[in-house]
Amino acid sequence: MDISIVVPLFNEDESLPELCAWIQRVCIANKYSYEVILVDDGSKDNSWQVIEQLSAEMPEVKGIRFQRNYGKSAALNEGFKAASGEVVITMDADLQDSPDEIPELRKMIVEDGYDLVSGWKKKRYDPITKTIPTKLFNAATRSASGIKLHDFNCGLKAYRRKVVKSIEVYGEMHRYIPVIAKWAGFTKIGEKVVEHRPRKYGVTKFGWERFINGFLDLASIMFVSKFGKRPMHFFGAFGSLFFLIGFCISVYLVVAKLVVTDFALTNRPAFFMAIAAMIIGTQLFVTGFLAELIARNAPDRNSYLVEKKLKL
């Protein structure tokens, strides 16, 4: 199959018929074999009934329905599991992503050799309450990850099939799929300017809590990516540093007490700073040991992505 199009959705019953018809026109015009996987993330409207009707009318349309709302990451992860196309394309269901971008996105994967291509909505039609947080979020992610993308959270992306079968998306990590892919070894990541259309139906699902959670998730994924299999390198380093600082302060205080007879050891702030630093250092070191024990006994402790094997 040439293309799998994964569409996560929540309360988008009005836009689905138009979206699927548009995708069908594009794929037929380009003679693609394709499938459309609509993942209903626990919608409260008639989205699932619309999906059932569309599936009856179009054999390429497939559906997955969650028992309740789990979030976009969960919907994408289930869609990736079900996808069987050579190229997997994701897009939002609100018609703000244009299916006309599909041929060029596929070309960049198949012909230009990219592992992942992310859309860049250079001209946006979102309210300022969404665009400003998005710019801050993208700047922070670029700086932390080293991936030079303008729009990490764009729903319109294209992937080589191997990428989506090699990564796991959970929590709110859909914003960081390029980062997850990079740490999995898929480093050829490109970008394409795509059309951003005004919302035609429904209302935006964006909220300030998603903006705040985004930065927490960034810190989490950067830590897991670097130290997931060697947590002692993080906790042990900081634990040793804090303990060493506390120990040096303690030595200074003891020497000062020996030299100066009337030196009040326990009445000085440095005394309590030394104790606190040594306690914190010990706790971090013990945390590193415990994390290392958990990591070394995890079922995926020796799970690595192997690209090729020869005579094995």
Secondary structure, 3 states (H helix, E strand, C coil): CCEEEEEEECCCCCCHHHHHHHHHHHHHHCCCCEEEEEEECCCCCCHHHHHHHHHHHCCCEEEEECCCCCCHHHHHHHHHHHCCCCEEEECCCCCCECHHHHHHHHHHHHCCCCCEEEEECCCCCCCHHHHHHHHHHHHHHHHHHCCCCCCCCCCCEEEEHHHHHHCCCCCCHHHHHHHHHHHCCCCCEEEEECCECCCCCCCCCCCHHHHHHHHHHHHHHHHHHHHCCCCHHHHHHHHHHHHHHHHHHHHHHHHHHHHCCCCCCCCCHHHHHHHHHHHHHHHHHHHHHHHHHHHHCCCCCCCCCCCCCCCC
